[in-house]
Amino acid sequence: MKKYLAVFLSVMFVLSLATSAFAVHAELPSETQPIVAKGDTQITLGGELRTRGWYQKNIDSTVPEESSSAAWYDQRIRLSVDAQVTSNVEGFVMTESTYNWGPDWHARPTGVDILQSWILYKGTGLFGFNSGVKVGRMPLALGEKQFFDHTKFGDDAIVFFMDPTEQLHVGLLSIKFIEDAITVSSDDVDGYVGLAVFKINDDNKVGVNFTYLDNDLLDFSHQNLGVHANGEVAGLGYKFEGDLQFGDFGIADMKYRGYALMLGLDYDLDPVTLRAGLGYGSGDDDLFDDKIDTFVPYLGADQHYTLVYEYRVASAAGYTASGLANTTYYNAGVDFSPTSDISTSLNAYILRASEASDSKDVGWEVDAKVKYQIAKNLTYQIDAGYFDAGQFYEDEFGVDTKGATVLRHALTLSF
C-alpha cells in the first residue's frame, strides 16, 4: 500500500517538469502582420478559438465497464500578445479560458488563466556565441516527451541556454513545480534540469538530459536520466527515447528504480506514410520490497498516444495521463493525405501491462482521425477510438469489462 502511495504522491506533487531550453509557444500564422508600437517595438496579436464535441460509451468514471453514453461540448479561447522589442528582447503573453456547455453546464466560462507569460533576452555579447535567458511561465517538455511533457499548461521557470556551435545546444533550467507556504522553503517541490542537444546534420539530432526533483519536507528526490534521438536515414524516419530513474521517497522509505524505452519508425510513400512503434515502461514486480520499479512520468492531462486507453480510462498504472507507466504497447499505423486539404490516420495498438499479479492482457485499441482544412486557418477534425479491454481489468479492477468507445470532433480557428 505504501508503494502505491509513494507513486501517487510523487505524480500529484509534480504534474509538470522541463524541456529544451527554447520553450515552445504557439506559432502565429505567417500571414499575420505585426503592429508597430512605440519606437521599434513590434506587437503581434494572435489567438485561437476551438469548439469540441464529445461522445463516449462504456466508461464508468475511468473504468472500461458497461455504462450509459455521455455527450457534451467544450470550448477553448486563447489570446496572445508577442512583443518583439528589439532583435535581442522579446516578451510573450497568452491567456486561456475554457468551459463546457450544454443543458447541465450553463455555458459559464471557468475564468481566465495565464497560459504563458515570459521575457526572453538573447545575444552574442556575453560569450561571443548565441546565449540567453528566458524567465516566466512557459510550455516545457524534454526529449521525445516520454518522461516529461507539460506543453499544455506550462511551468514557472528560469531557462539559461547557450549555442557554443551551430550543432550544439545546451540548457540549464530551474523550475518551480509547487510553491506552498512562501515563508517555508522546505515544503516546495523544485526541479533542476541540464540538457544538451547535438545536431548531427540537417536531418538528425541526438540529446541527453538529467532532471533532479526534491522536496525537503517529505525527504523526496526523484532523478531521471534520458537520452533521445530523431531524424531520417535513407527515407526512414525514426524517433527514440530511453529513460532511467533514481532517487528516494524518504517518507515512505522507498527508492525509485523505473525505466522506459520507446522507438517509432515511419516511411513516406507520398501520399501514404507507414508507421510502426513500440514502447515499454517498467512496472512493479514486487509490491512488498522497498523499490518503486514502475516508471513514473510527469505529463499533462492530454492525449499522449491512444485516444481511449491512458487518456480517457485508467491505464495499467491505475490512473489517466500515465504515459508508459507499467505499459507495453505495439503500434502500427498509416497516414493518408488524398488532397492538400485532407489528412487521415489510422492506428492499431496491442496493449499489455509490463507487470501484473495475474493476466497482463490489457487489450487492444483502434484509433482513426480525419482532418479537413476548410479555409485559411480554419480546420475541422474528427477522432474516433475503440478500446477492447482485456483480462487485466477484470483481475485488477474486479469488473466485467465492455468495449469503450470515444468520439470527438473539433472546429478550430487560429489567427
N, C-alpha and C positions, 0 to 999 in steps of 0.2 A: 504493500500500500504506500509506503513512504517513497518508493521509486516512482510510482505514478505521480505522487505529489510533487516530487522534485522536477520531473519533466514538465508538469503543468505550470508550476510556479515560474520556471525559467522562461517558458513561452509567454506567459502573461506579463512577466517583467519586461520582456524585450520583443514586443511586436514591432520591431524596427531594427536598423543597422546601417552598413555603409557601402560605397561604390567606387568606381573610377573617379578620380579627382574632379573630372568635369561632370558635375551633376547634370542630369538630363532635365530639360524643361520642354514644354510643348512647343513644337515648331510652328511658326506662323506661316501662312500661305505665302509663296514667293511673290505673288502679285500685290501683297499688302504694301501700301505706301506710307512711310513714316511721316509723322507730323513734326515739323521743326519747332522746337521750343526756344526759350531764351538762349542766346549765344549759339554755340554749335550743337547743342543737345538735340538729339532726335528721339522723339517719343513714338513708339509703335503700339497701337491698341489691337487687341485680339480677343478671342474667346471661342466658346463652343456651346451649342445647345443640343442636348441629347434626350430623346424620349424613348423609353423601352417598355415593351410589354412582356409579361412572363406567364407561363403556364407550367405547372408541374403536377405529377401524379405519383402516388405510392411513395411519398416521402413524409414520414411522420416525425416532425421535428427534424432530426438529421439522420434518421434510421430508414433504410430502404425496406419498408414493410407496407402492407396494404393500408391505404389512406385515401380519403376523398381528394379530388383535384382542388387546386388553388390557382387563382389567376389575379394578376394585379399589374399596374403600371407604375413606373417611377420616372423622375425627370432630374437631370443634372444641368446646372447652369454654371459656366465658367467665364470669367472676365480677367484679362491680363493687361498689364502695362509694362513695356520694356523701354527703359531709359538708357540710351547709349550716349553718355555724357561726353566722353572722348573715346579714342581708339583703345585706351587703357582702362577706362572706368565704365562700369555698367551696373544698373540696378534693375531688378525684375520683381514684380508682384503679381500673383494670381489668386483670385478669390473663387470660392466654390460654394454653391448652395444646392442641396438635394431635397427631394421629397417624394413620397408615394402618393398616388391619387387614385380615387375610386370611392365606392359607397361607404367604406369604413375608415377612409384616411382623411377625408375632408379637404384634400389638396392644400395642406398647410406646409409651407417650407420649414425646414428644420433650423434655419438660421444661416448665417454666412460664416464660412471658415476661411482662414488664410492657408491656402494650399502651398504657396511658395512666397518667399519674401527674402531676397538675398542681395548682397553687394559683392561685386567682383572687381578686383584690381589685378592687372597683369602687365608685364612688360619685360624688357631685357636688361634694365639698368642695374639690378642688384647683382646678378651673377654673370651677365654677359650672354645669357641664353634665356629663352622664354620661361617665365615662372610667374606665380601669382598666388593670391589668397582669395577665398570665397567664404563669406560669413552670412549665416542666416538660416532660414528654413528652405530645404531643397529636396527633391526626389533623389534617392540614392539606391544603388544596387552594386553587387560585387560579381565579377566574372560573368558566367552564363546564368546567373540568378538562381542557382540551385541552393546555396546556403542562405543568401540574403537578397531580398528584393522588396524595397519599400519605395518604389517609383510611384505608387498610387497616392500616398498621403505625405511622404517625406519625413524628414527629421531635422531638428535644430543641430547645426554642425559648424565646425571651423575646418576648412579644407585648405591645405597648402600643397601646391603642385609645382613640379619642375619638368622641363623637357630638355635634358642635357644635350641630347642629339635629336635628329629628326626621327630616329627609330625608337627612342626610349622615353617613356612617360613614367614619372614617379609621383606618388601621392602619399601624404600623411594626413589623417583625419582624426578629429576629436568630436564625438557625437554624444549629445545628451539624450539618453533614452527615457529616463524617468527623473524628474525633479520633484522630490517630495517636499518636506519642510525646508524652506530656503535657509533657515538658521541652523540646519543639521546637514553636514556633508556626508555622513556615513550611510544615510538612507537612500542616496541617489543610485541609479544604475547608469554608469558611464561606459562608453565604448571607445576604443582606440584601434585604428587601422593603419597598417602600412601596406603599400601595394606598388607593383612595378609591372608595366606592360611593354613588351618589346615587339615592334613591328618588323617582321622578317622581310616582307615585301608588301606591295600594294594589296595583295590578296590574303595574306596570312599573318596572324599575330598570336603571341603566347603571353601568359601573365601569371603572376603569383601574388597572393595576398595573405596577410595574417591579421586576425581580429582578436582582441582581448576585451572581455566584458567583466565588470566587477561591481559588487555591492558589499561594502564592509559590514553592514548591519547583519546580513544573513550569511556572511562568510562565503559569498558566492563569486566564483570566477569561471568563465567559460571561454575557451580559446578554440579557434578554427584556423587551420592551415589549408589554403585552397590553391590549386593550380588549374589553369584553364587554357583553351586554345580554340580558335575558329578560323575558317578560311576556305580555300578551294584549291584542289590539286587535280590537274588534268580534267577539269569539268565536274569533279566530285566535291560537293560541299560538305563540310564537317563542322561539328562543334563538340567540345569535350570539357568536362569538369570533374575533378576529384577533390574531395574534402575529408580531412582527418581532424577529429575533435579531442580536446584535452580539457582538464580543469576539474574543479571541485564544487559541490553544493554542500558546504560545510554544515548547515543547519540540519540537513538530512543525512550527513555522513556518507555522501555518495560521490563517485568520480565519473566524469564524462569520458566515454570511450567510443563514441559513434563515428561512422564514416559513410560516405556516399560516392557513387560513380554514375556518370551519365555520358552517353555517346549518341549523337544524332548525325545521320547522313542524308544527303539529298543529291539528286541528279536531274538536271534540267534538259528536257526534251521538247522545248517550246512548241506548243503552248501547254505541255504537260510537265509537271515536276513530280518525280517519285521520291518518297521519303521512307526512312526506317530509323528506328531508335530503340534504345533500351536504357533503363535506369534502375539503380539499386541503392536503397537506403537501409542501413542496418537496423535491426530490431533487437529486443531483449530476449536472450535465450535462457536467462535465469533470473526470475523475479526476486530471489531471496539473497543474491550476493550484493556487494557494495558498489556495483558498476552500473551506470546508465549507458547501456550499449546501443540504445536507439539513437539514430541520427536526429539531431534537433536543429531544424532550420528556423529562420526568422523571416516570415513572409507576410505580405499584406493580404487582406481578405478579398482576393480576386482570383481569377482562373489562371492556373499555372500549367496544366496540361489537359486533363479531362474536364468536360462540362458538368458531369454529374458526380462521379467519384472524386473525392478530395475537395471539390468546390461546393457542391450542394448537399452531400451527405458526409457523415463521419467516415474517415478513411480507416485503414488498418491500424493507424496510430491512435484512433479514438476521438479525433476532433477534425474539424474542417480547416482548410488553408494549411495543411500539414506537409505539403510538398512530398518529398521522398521518404519521410519518416516511416520506418517499418514497412516499406513498399518496394516491390519489384514489378516493373512493367516492361512489356514488349509492345512496340508500336510499329504499324505500317500505315502509310498514308499516301495520298495523291492530291495534287493541286491541279486545277484545270481552269484556264482563262480563255474562253472561246472568243471574247472580244476585249478591247481595251477598257470597256466599262463594266465587265462582269468577271468576277473571280469566284471560284468554288473550291472547296476542300473536303476530303473525306478521310477520317482517321479511325482505325480499329486498334483496340488495346486488349491485351491479356494481362490481368492484374492478379498479383499474389502477395500475401503477407510474407515478409522476409523471415519473421519468426512468429510462431503461434503455438498455443497449448494443444490444439487439435489440428483441424484442417487449415492449410494455408491458401485454399482456393477462395480468393476474394471475388472473382467473377470476370466478366468481360464487358466492354463498352464500345459502342459505335457512335461517333460524332460527325455531324455534317454542318457545313457553313456555306452560305451564298451571300455575296456582297455585290451590290449594284450601285454604280456611280450615276446617280440621277442627273446631276448637273454639277457645275463648278462648286467644290467644297461641300456638296450635299450627297450623302450616301444612305442607303437602306440595307440592313444586314439581317439575315435570319440564321439562327443557330439552333440545332436540334441534337439531343443526346439521349441514348437509351442505355441504361446500365442494368445488366442482369447479375444480381448479387449471388455470390457463391456460398458454400457451406460455412465459410469463416464467420459470416454474420450470424448464422443460426447458432453456432457454437459459442461465440463471444458475446453476442447481444441477447441471445435467448428468444429470438423472434422468428416467425415464419416469413421469409423474405418474399418480396414481389419485385418484378422488374420496374425500375424507376425511370420515368420519362421527364425530360425538361425541354421546353421550347422557349426561345427568346428571340424577339425581333427589336430592332432599334433604328430610329431615324436620327441622323446626326448632321448638324450643320456647323462647320468651323469657319471662322472669319478672323 
